[in-house]
Amino acid sequence: MSAELLKKHKIRVTPFRIKVLSVFKKTHSALSLSDLESGIGEFDRVTLYRTIKTFLDKGIIHEILMPGDIKKMALCQDGCNTHLHDHKHLHFHCDSCQETFCIDLPAYPEIVLDGFDIKQIEIQAQGVCKNCG
């Protein structure tokens, strides 16, 4: 399935890219760079950074920037591509376990501002997740 995802996004399939994708697919939450590094074992740092940039640029993963300089990455949904990241979910950061989750919402708010062309809305929340609560 990872090879098909790379092909769909017109990315050359390599064993390293498959390995990086497998780390994302094994987790239920977003990953920090150190989480990703731990999950892939031995690697070349430059190759990892290039792979992350390619995955971001092609719409395979997205970055989550939470207050307090928390930066994580998670797999994108099917609607993302090179030109558009279409995320209609909430990013929830647990203050207890420090995990960050992408959570689908039953209804996504529509915001209209006169004179503004909104391209993307990001909703963030912090608190205690259901596993820690």
C-alpha positions, 0 to 999 in steps of 0.5 A: 500500500505504501508503494501505491501511495508514493506512485499516486503522488508521483514519487519514486518508490525507494526502500527508505521512503517505504520505511518512513511511510511505514513509521507514519502508518504504524502510529495513531498520533502525529510524530515529532522528528525524534519519534520518526528518527527512532522509528526508522533506525539507522539512516542518513539525516540528509536523506530523511530531511529530503524525504520529509520535504518531498512528502510535505510538498506532495501532500503525503504528510502535513505539519502540525504547529501547536503553541509552545513550539510543538511541531509534529507531522501526520499522514494526510487524508486522500484530498491532499496533493502538491497544490492543496492540503485539505484538512478538515479536522482538529489537531488535539495536543494532550498535556499529559502524554504529549501526543498530538492527534488529528481528530475528524469533526462531525461538522467543520465550521465555515467562516466567511470574512468580508473582503478576505479569501480564506484558503485554509482553517486550522483548529487546535485544542489542548487538554487531556486525551481519552487515553489519559483522562 
